[in-house]
Amino acid sequence: MTVVSLEANSFPLHQHDVASPQADEQQEDPEIAELKNEVNELKKAVTALKEQREQNEALDEAAQTDELDALMELQVGEEQGPQPVAIHGFFDLSYFKFFFDDGSPYAIYAPGNWSFIMSNINLYFSGQMTPTLGSLIEVKLSFLPHGMEDDTESYGIIGDTVIDSGVEYVRYNTEVRDPHLTTHWNYGSITVVRAHFTYSPFDWLNILAGRFLTPYGIWNIDHGSPVILTVHEPYMQLREMLPLAQTGLQIYGRFFPTYELFLEYALTISNGRGPIEELIDLDENKGVGLRLRLLYEGVDWGVSLGGYAYYGKYTDLKKASILALNPDLTINTEADVPLQSRIEITEEYDEYILTADLLFTIFGVSLQAEYVWRLMLFQQHGLRSTNHIVLSGAAASEHLYHPSNIGWGVYGLLSWELPLERWIQPMQIIPYVMYEHNEYQDTLPAFNFDMVFIGLNFKPSPFVVLKVEYSFGIPENIILYGDNVKVGCAQLAVSF
């Protein structure tokens, strides 16, 4: 190897001591040649990186131009009018059977035969007028009330000696006939689940006006059968231990303390609960609520903890007209006020409700739980039904009124998405088990019971879910209700 010294006495003193270029080329060391090749390769790489950077800058400039064009098109579209309405929804088909003893009181609510039923046919109509203005309508279609019993006519029999009220078993028949074409069909019903307008200027501030789902828990928001795991809903939902939907205003938003941590809130003000609260408020007290929820969404695990507090007043009343009449039953026009109205409150109570919810997920395992507590304080006690009177231990002939009471309910749902995505993706298989305890009112212990659900979800695609479920209920009063009720069912749920 040739070593070049930097010492002064190493430089040549005579011309003949200086080597010629030809001699250097002939005597060049192989290692120096290899280094030169590496330097040349590095120069080529630098040149390629420079060219790639120039291409990327050109592409970025083009992308920005395209984005600007898209924004211009969006602004033009906004000036021309709103975007088209999107329509989507879900429905389900269930096959089920209730298992209970002959003569069981459960036979009043469901038949003991294997049956097909379509309980949910929900349609969504969503529109986006501008980036900050939107609307949503959800309606539920049903075949009901066709075939159902008329409760006011069908349950007049009291006592094993058949003391009845003189009425017969009556079933609704909704069959109608076209007078021109002589065709006939059975009409169903339409329920407005929600219908609201939303103004969303910021992530932390959204204003919603109309009919909205009460922002509590997990189940009430994710209520679609393709989304929830079980076939049956918890009894805290079925018994509506708090209003499932409200009519009024909701202000909500989300804050981002960190990249993976979120804080959500919602303030609600509405007509509250009432017999016709969708249309009118029968008292001056508005229902108010506050929702808070903290979420952490990590790579392998996540957790959310939330709660909702609600206060509202329930009021029901009846109206009467009072006429000032002459002896011949004609109106007395000489009276100070010939026609007056009288309003009498028939039932009135305040309700205070607290809820809590938890969702914890880790490596495909999920634990979901909800708790509801309700206090009802009556100012005007409503009359109890005959069933409630008898189940409270009193005689059916007595007239009893609802006392103030406390009710609560809780459930826990444990599920596991089996780690089979390597072999069956995008299919999913999710076994689950759920336990629920419900006490509707502490003054009606006969309504207390426990429920256990065991099932399996199979999702061949994100739009189709197949469910198989077995459940059984354990009433607190075994003597009254007899053996436990058991339910076997399967369900096909489809979203579109």
C-alpha positions in Angstrom: 0.0 0.0 0.0 1.3 3.5 -0.9 1.7 5.8 2.1 1.8 9.6 1.5 3.7 11.4 4.2 3.0 15.0 5.1 6.5 15.5 6.6 8.6 18.3 5.0 11.6 16.1 4.3 9.4 13.6 2.4 8.9 16.0 -0.6 11.1 15.3 -3.7 14.1 17.6 -4.2 14.9 16.6 -7.7 12.7 16.3 -10.8 13.8 12.8 -11.5 12.4 11.9 -8.1 8.8 12.8 -9.2 6.8 9.9 -10.6 5.0 10.4 -13.9 1.2 10.1 -14.2 1.6 7.0 -16.4 3.6 5.4 -13.8 1.0 6.2 -11.1 -1.8 4.7 -13.2 0.3 1.5 -13.7 1.2 1.3 -10.0 -2.3 2.3 -8.5 -3.3 0.3 -5.5 -6.4 -2.0 -5.8 -7.9 -0.7 -2.6 -7.8 2.9 -3.9 -9.5 1.8 -7.1 -12.2 0.1 -5.0 -12.7 3.3 -3.0 -13.0 5.3 -6.2 -15.7 2.9 -7.4 -17.6 3.4 -4.1 -17.3 7.2 -4.4 -18.8 7.0 -8.0 -21.6 4.8 -6.7 -22.4 7.3 -3.9 -22.4 10.1 -6.5 -25.0 8.2 -8.6 -27.1 7.6 -5.5 -27.0 11.2 -4.5 -28.0 12.2 -8.0 -30.9 9.7 -7.9 -32.1 11.0 -4.5 -32.0 14.6 -5.9 -34.0 13.6 -8.9 -36.5 11.7 -6.6 -36.8 14.7 -4.4 -37.6 17.0 -7.4 -40.2 14.5 -8.5 -41.8 14.4 -5.1 -41.9 18.2 -4.9 -43.6 18.2 -8.3 -46.1 15.6 -7.1 -46.8 17.6 -3.9 -47.4 20.7 -5.9 -49.8 18.8 -8.2 -51.6 17.3 -5.2 -52.0 20.7 -3.6 -53.4 22.0 -6.9 -55.8 19.0 -7.1 -56.9 19.7 -3.5 -57.4 23.3 -4.2 -59.5 22.3 -7.3 -61.5 19.9 -5.1 -62.2 22.7 -2.5 -63.3 25.0 -5.3 -65.6 22.3 -6.6 -67.0 21.8 -3.1 -67.6 25.5 -2.7 -69.3 25.6 -6.1 -71.4 22.6 -5.0 -72.3 24.4 -1.8 -73.5 27.4 -3.8 -75.5 25.2 -6.0 -77.3 23.3 -3.2 -77.0 20.4 -0.7 -75.5 17.0 -1.4 -77.8 14.1 -2.2 -79.5 12.3 0.7 -77.9 9.0 1.7 -80.1 6.1 2.6 -78.9 3.1 4.6 -80.2 0.9 7.4 -80.5 -2.6 8.8 -83.0 -5.4 9.4 -82.9 -8.8 11.1 -84.7 -12.1 11.0 -84.9 -14.2 14.2 -85.9 -17.8 14.8 -86.8 -18.5 18.4 -88.7 -20.5 20.9 -89.6 -20.0 24.6 -89.5 -23.0 26.9 -91.7 -22.9 29.9 -94.2 -25.1 31.8 -97.8 -25.4 30.7 -99.9 -22.6 32.2 -96.9 -20.4 32.8 -97.6 -16.7 33.0 -94.8 -16.3 30.3 -97.3 -17.7 27.8 -99.1 -14.3 27.9 -96.1 -12.6 26.3 -94.7 -15.1 23.9 -95.9 -18.4 22.2 -94.1 -21.7 23.0 -93.6 -22.5 19.3 -90.6 -22.2 17.1 -91.3 -19.0 15.1 -89.7 -16.6 12.7 -90.0 -12.9 13.5 -88.7 -9.6 12.1 -88.4 -7.2 15.0 -86.2 -4.5 13.4 -86.5 -2.9 10.0 -84.7 0.5 10.5 -84.0 3.1 7.7 -81.6 6.0 8.0 -81.9 9.2 5.8 -78.8 11.4 6.2 -78.0 14.6 4.5 -75.0 16.9 4.5 -76.0 20.4 3.4 -72.5 22.0 4.1 -69.4 20.7 5.9 -70.9 22.0 9.2 -74.7 21.4 8.7 -76.2 18.0 8.6 -79.4 16.1 9.3 -80.4 12.5 10.2 -83.7 10.7 10.3 -84.1 7.1 11.6 -87.4 5.4 11.3 -88.4 1.9 12.4 -90.9 -0.1 10.3 -93.0 -2.9 11.9 -95.7 -5.4 11.1 -97.2 -4.6 14.5 -99.9 -4.2 15.9 -101.3 -6.9 13.7 -101.9 -10.1 15.6 -101.2 -8.6 19.1 -103.6 -8.8 21.9 -105.7 -5.8 23.1 -104.6 -5.5 26.7 -107.7 -3.6 27.7 -110.0 -6.3 26.4 -108.1 -9.6 26.6 -107.0 -9.9 30.3 -110.2 -9.5 32.2 -110.1 -13.0 33.9 -109.3 -13.0 37.6 -109.0 -16.0 39.9 -109.0 -19.8 39.2 -112.8 -19.8 39.5 -112.9 -17.7 36.3 -114.4 -14.4 37.4 -114.3 -12.4 34.3 -115.2 -8.9 33.3 -117.6 -9.9 30.5 -115.1 -9.3 27.7 -113.5 -11.8 25.3 -110.0 -12.4 24.1 -109.4 -9.8 21.4 -106.6 -9.7 18.8 -105.8 -6.8 16.6 -106.7 -7.3 12.9 -105.1 -4.7 10.6 -106.4 -6.2 7.4 -107.7 -3.6 4.8 -109.0 -4.0 1.4 -108.6 -1.8 -1.7 -112.2 -0.9 -2.8 -111.1 -0.6 -6.5 -108.8 -3.5 -7.0 -110.3 -5.7 -4.2 -106.8 -6.6 -3.1 -106.1 -6.7 0.6 -103.1 -6.5 2.9 -102.2 -5.9 6.6 -100.9 -2.4 7.4 -98.1 -2.0 9.9 -96.6 0.9 11.9 -93.9 3.5 11.7 -91.9 4.7 14.7 -89.7 7.8 14.5 -86.6 6.7 16.4 -84.8 10.0 15.9 -84.9 13.1 13.6 -82.5 15.9 14.2 -80.5 18.7 12.7 -76.8 19.2 13.6 -74.5 22.2 13.5 -70.9 21.2 13.9 -68.5 24.1 13.7 -65.8 22.5 15.9 -64.9 19.1 17.3 -65.6 20.4 20.8 -68.9 22.1 20.0 -71.8 20.5 18.2 -75.4 21.6 18.5 -78.2 19.1 17.8 -81.9 20.0 17.7 -84.8 17.6 17.3 -85.5 14.0 18.4 -82.3 12.4 19.6 -81.1 9.2 21.4 -80.4 9.8 25.0 -76.6 9.8 25.2 -76.1 7.3 28.0 -74.3 4.0 28.2 -73.3 1.9 25.2 -76.3 -0.1 24.2 -78.6 2.8 23.6 -76.3 4.4 21.1 -75.1 1.2 19.3 -78.7 -0.2 19.2 -78.5 -1.7 15.7 -78.8 -5.5 15.6 -75.8 -5.9 13.3 -73.7 -4.0 15.9 -74.8 -5.5 19.2 -73.6 -9.0 20.1 -76.7 -10.5 21.7 -80.1 -11.2 20.2 -82.0 -9.8 23.2 -81.5 -6.4 24.8 -81.0 -5.9 28.5 -84.1 -5.3 30.5 -82.9 -1.9 31.6 -83.5 -1.0 27.9 -86.7 -2.9 27.5 -88.2 -1.5 30.6 -87.0 2.0 29.7 -85.6 2.7 33.2 -84.7 6.1 31.7 -85.9 7.8 28.5 -84.3 6.1 25.5 -84.9 9.2 23.3 -85.8 12.8 24.0 -87.1 15.8 22.1 -85.2 19.0 22.5 -81.6 20.2 22.3 -78.3 18.5 22.8 -74.8 20.2 23.0 -71.9 17.8 22.7 -68.3 17.7 21.8 -64.9 16.0 22.1 -61.6 17.2 23.5 -58.1 15.7 22.7 -55.8 16.0 25.8 -53.3 13.6 24.1 -53.1 11.7 20.8 -54.7 8.6 22.4 -56.9 10.2 25.1 -60.3 11.7 24.5 -62.9 13.5 26.7 -66.5 13.6 25.5 -69.4 15.6 27.0 -73.0 16.1 26.2 -75.7 18.5 27.7 -79.3 17.7 27.1 -82.5 19.7 27.7 -85.9 18.3 26.6 -89.5 17.7 27.3 -88.4 14.9 29.5 -90.6 11.8 30.0 -94.3 12.0 29.4 -97.3 10.3 27.8 -97.0 12.6 24.7 -93.6 14.1 25.2 -92.7 13.7 21.5 -95.4 16.3 20.7 -95.9 18.5 23.8 -94.7 19.0 27.3 -97.5 18.7 29.9 -95.6 20.6 32.6 -93.1 23.5 32.8 -90.3 21.4 34.1 -87.8 20.4 31.4 -85.7 17.2 31.6 -82.0 18.0 31.9 -79.0 15.7 31.6 -75.2 15.7 31.6 -73.0 13.1 29.9 -69.2 12.7 30.5 -67.0 10.0 29.0 -63.2 9.4 29.1 -61.7 7.2 26.4 -58.2 5.8 25.8 -57.5 4.1 22.5 -54.1 2.4 22.5 -52.6 0.0 19.9 -53.4 -3.3 21.7 -56.0 -2.1 24.3 -58.5 0.6 25.0 -60.8 1.6 27.8 -63.8 4.0 28.1 -65.6 5.1 31.3 -68.7 7.2 31.2 -71.7 8.3 33.1 -75.0 10.2 32.6 -77.1 12.1 35.2 -80.7 13.0 34.4 -83.5 14.8 36.2 -87.0 15.2 34.8 -90.7 15.4 35.8 -93.4 13.1 34.5 -96.9 14.6 34.3 -100.2 13.2 33.0 -103.5 14.9 33.1 -107.1 14.9 31.9 -109.1 17.8 30.6 -112.8 18.8 31.0 -115.0 21.6 29.6 -117.4 23.3 31.9 -120.5 25.0 30.4 -122.8 27.4 32.1 -126.2 26.1 31.1 -129.8 27.3 31.5 -132.5 25.0 33.0 -133.3 24.0 29.4 -129.7 22.9 28.9 -128.9 25.8 26.6 -125.8 27.9 27.1 -126.2 30.7 29.5 -124.8 33.7 27.7 -125.3 36.0 30.7 -122.7 34.1 32.7 -119.4 35.8 33.4 -117.5 33.0 31.6 -120.0 30.7 29.8 -117.3 28.2 28.7 -114.4 27.2 31.0 -111.9 24.4 31.0 -110.6 22.4 33.9 -107.3 20.5 33.9 -106.8 17.8 36.5 -103.4 16.1 37.1 -103.8 12.3 37.3 -100.1 11.4 37.8 -97.0 13.3 38.6 -93.5 12.4 39.8 -89.9 13.5 39.7 -87.3 11.1 38.6 -83.6 11.2 39.4 -81.4 8.9 37.3 -77.7 8.0 37.4 -75.9 5.7 35.0 -72.4 4.4 34.6 -70.8 2.4 31.7 -67.5 0.7 31.1 -65.9 -0.8 28.0 -62.5 -2.4 28.2 -60.8 -4.2 25.3 -57.5 -6.0 25.1 -56.2 -8.3 22.4 -59.7 -9.1 21.1 -61.3 -9.6 24.6 -64.0 -7.1 25.5 -65.7 -6.4 28.8 -68.8 -4.2 28.6 -70.9 -3.2 31.6 -73.7 -0.7 32.4 -75.5 0.3 35.6 -78.7 2.3 36.0 -80.2 3.7 39.2 -83.6 5.5 39.4 -85.5 7.3 42.1 -89.2 8.1 41.5 -90.8 10.6 43.9 -94.6 11.0 43.4 -96.5 14.2 44.0 -99.7 12.7 42.4 -99.8 8.9 42.7 -101.0 7.1 39.6 -103.4 4.1 39.9 -101.7 0.7 39.7 -102.9 -1.9 37.2 -104.6 -5.0 38.3 -101.5 -7.1 37.6 -99.4 -4.8 39.8 -102.0 -4.9 42.6 -102.1 -8.7 42.7 -98.3 -9.1 42.4 -97.8 -6.8 45.3 -99.9 -9.2 47.5 -103.1 -7.2 47.7 -106.6 -8.2 46.6 -107.5 -7.6 43.0 -110.6 -5.5 44.1 -108.4 -2.9 45.9 -107.5 0.4 44.4 -103.8 1.0 45.0 -101.6 3.8 43.9 -97.9 3.8 42.9 -95.7 4.7 45.9 -92.4 6.4 45.5 -89.8 3.8 44.7 -86.2 3.0 43.7 -85.2 0.8 40.8 -81.9 -0.3 39.4 -80.3 -2.7 36.9 -76.9 -3.9 35.9 -75.4 -6.2 33.3 -71.9 -7.4 32.3 -71.0 -8.7 28.8 -67.8 -10.6 28.2 -66.8 -11.4 24.6 -63.7 -12.6 22.7 -62.9 -12.2 19.0 -61.1 -15.4 18.3 -57.6 -14.8 16.9 -58.2 -16.5 13.5 -57.8 -13.5 11.2 -54.7 -15.2 9.6 -56.9 -18.0 8.3 -60.4 -16.6 7.9 -60.0 -12.8 7.4 -62.3 -10.8 7.0 -64.6 -13.3 8.8 -65.0 -13.0 12.6 -66.1 -15.5 15.2 -67.0 -14.0 18.6 -68.3 -16.1 21.5 -69.9 -14.2 24.4 -71.6 -14.5 27.8 -73.8 -11.9 29.6 -75.3 -11.7 33.0 -78.0 -9.2 34.0 -79.8 -8.4 37.3 -82.9 -6.1 37.2 -85.1 -4.6 39.9 -87.7 -2.5 38.2 -89.2 -1.1 41.5 -88.3 -2.0 45.1 -92.1 -2.0 45.9 -92.7 -4.8 43.3 -90.2 -7.5 44.2 -92.1 -10.0 42.1 -90.6 -8.2 39.0 -87.0 -8.9 40.1 -85.0 -11.5 38.2 -81.6 -12.5 36.8 -80.8 -13.3 33.2 -77.9 -15.3 31.7 -77.1 -15.2 27.9 -74.7 -17.5 26.1 -74.1 -17.1 22.4 -71.9 -16.9 19.4 -71.5 -14.4 16.6 -70.3 -15.3 13.1 -69.5 -12.4 10.8 -68.8 -13.5 7.2 -68.6 -9.9 6.2 -68.9 -6.5 7.8 -72.5 -6.2 6.6 -73.8 -9.6 7.7 -74.0 -11.2 11.2 -75.2 -14.7 12.2 -76.1 -15.2 15.9 -76.9 -18.2 17.9 -78.0 -17.7 21.5 -79.4 -19.5 24.5 -80.7 -17.6 27.6 -82.6 -18.4 30.7 -84.2 -16.2 33.3 -84.4 -16.8 37.1 -87.3 -14.8 38.7 -87.0 -13.9 42.3 -90.4 -15.3 43.0 -90.2 -18.9 41.9 -93.5 -19.8 43.5 -95.4 -17.1 41.6 -93.8 -17.7 38.1 -93.0 -21.4 38.3 -89.9 -22.8 36.6 -87.3 -20.6 35.0 -88.0 -19.4 31.4 -85.5 -20.5 28.7 -85.1 -19.1 25.2 -83.3 -20.6 22.2 -82.9 -18.4 19.2 -80.8 -17.7 16.1 -80.7 -14.4 14.2 -79.6 -13.1 10.8 -78.8 -9.3 10.9 -78.0 -7.4 7.8 -76.8 -3.8 7.3 -76.9 -1.9 4.0 
